[in-house]
Amino acid sequence: MTKRYLEIASYAVFIALVLLAPFLLDDPFWLNRIAKYLVFGMLGIAIALAWGYAGILNLGQGLFFGLGAYMLAMSLKLASPTSLQQGSDTPVPDFMLWNAEPGSKTDLCCINKASFLWIPFQEQWFGVVMGLVFPVVVAGVLGTIMFRKRIAGVFVSIITLALVLLVRLLVIDAQPITNGFNGLTDLGYFTVGGFEFDPYLPETYYLVAGFLVVVLVGTRLLIETRAGLILQAIRDDQNRARYLGFDVPRYQTFFFAVSAAIAGIAGMLYVIVAEFASPTFMDLTFSISMVVWAAVGGRASLLGACIGAILINTIEATVSETEAFVEAWKAIIGLIFVLVVLYMPYGLAGIASNLTDRLLQLFGNRRAPGKRAANAEVQQPAE
Amino acid sequence: MTAALTIDGLGVNFAGLKAVNCVSLVIDEGELRVLLGANGAGKTTLMDLISGKTKSTEGRVFLYEEDIINREEHQIVRAGVGRKFQIPSVFKDLSVRRNLEVASCRALSVISNLGFGFSQSERSRVDEVLEMTGLADEAETTAANLSHGQTQWLELGMLIVQNPKVLLLDEPTAGMTQAETHKTSQIINGLKGRHTILVVEHDMAFVREIAERITVMHLGQVLAEGSVSEIEQNPKVREAYLGSKGIA
């Protein structure tokens, strides 16, 4: 039990640090940066849930992040006072005007063939709801098809990887409604009840931090439920779980969709703090980076993966500002990943878990078998 | 006697190869039936057909009155057919207790399992089975760290927890030491009468310890059926499977 208390304590310390950061760090620029890294921390949680607990290595998590981001960015674009209109009564995003078909009416309904899709996004909350619903629906459909067909392991990775690249291409191609390569920039503030979430305000930081805490604790509780236990059983041996009467694809799809929902929320929060959405969110490198963060932090630990993401990004930001490291950084992170995979398969969280085991033994905790039983956080997943 | 499992003209055609060909078999409630046969006789395929792993091309399977042929695996399990695999399969990163808890979970859908913990009856069932399989001392051990024999018992335990009407056991003593085999036969004997059991087995010492009736399969068909001594005396069986020396 001691170890369980330590685990709860580590969550508590982490949450306290996240919530106290604005007091320790009186610099709006850095606060904004940290808020971005907290968003990446949520992505680490999403990956750990899918990879560590469900055994689904999604190499296209950026898809769900991107979908969430674009949905809210569309609403915020329409809320931007500076990027609209230009000689028209009805507000139209600037890039649509630049891409307009000659002679078309300057109105969302018909400035180009697909611009009407933007109409409902004039209501900010439509964007918010879509930012959650769209990734979940895509994950639900994709998961149902994949898992019903009993596709597993590396094939899931290949499919998700191909899909994120496909969608990225579509987004770039649909220039008239997505602004292609440039993405959606010059966005308005996310507004709740008249309050504008300026990305450099502490309130915005707390919006992100609050969501991170809810997602972290919520996901942790989710895997403590019976469904979470069954999910881990499915990860270890799908066939056995099926032969205990569980409808395996449903469990996999459910948790795949939860992971997508977290990524969607993260995408929306990122738009709020970074004030843009771009096809780079669906770049292969970004999706792979998320996996690296989770691997370094510990894919079998939600908190570990979250800390891994925040840590790597913070180090990256500091190191890459030193000129000598700008180019070398990518090599360094690659090297770290290789070393982690080779020598610490359960990442930082695995090391922490082993250390506490040793310390507990050292201090005469004589529950030797309990050592294995209590490692609820680092239940080593299937290779 | 009610028939617990009725197999009627069951067969499967793998692109021309009839791995199981028109097999009919009636197993009474509470009976323990041993399925014998040389490699390739179609024993495991027969189990695959019953449990839905392989879809049949002919024939039917009834669990009591219920037609369960070609349903999805998890539906067949829910109908009351439990299956143990030849290669022991357990959830190796979970503790022994956790393994059994997963098996004990009565609610099956995701939504109904979004709660915490297990009911009193589920937990006491787990404790009962821990005792029955002799794994009580290993309850908190991660399944990956169990010995081969213990892993087999754990998988057997997971089936017992579910209290299925029919148990299909595919070589439950494969790779076991003599002592382990003996213990397995005790566990299985303890289940006699409460469950209807179909066992595929090669180990004749073990078969003698548990068998009541034996069905011998050969080249996908039923060759003979009878008690241990009848089968030992049957000339057709001797010729096809046992060699002239009788049951070794």
Interface residues (C-beta under 8 A of the other chain):
Chain A: L222 E224 T225 R226 A227 L229 I230 Q232 A233 R235 D236 D237 N239 R240 A241 R242 Y243 L244 G245 F246 D247 V248 R250 Y251 F254 P369 G370 R372 A373 Q379 Q380 P381 A382
Chain B: S51 E72 E73 H74 V77 R78 G82 R83 F85 S89 V90 F91 K92 D93 L94 S95 R98 N99 E101 V102 A103 C105 A107 L108 S109 V110 N113 L114 G115 F116 G117 F118 E140 T141 T142 N145 E155 M158 Q162
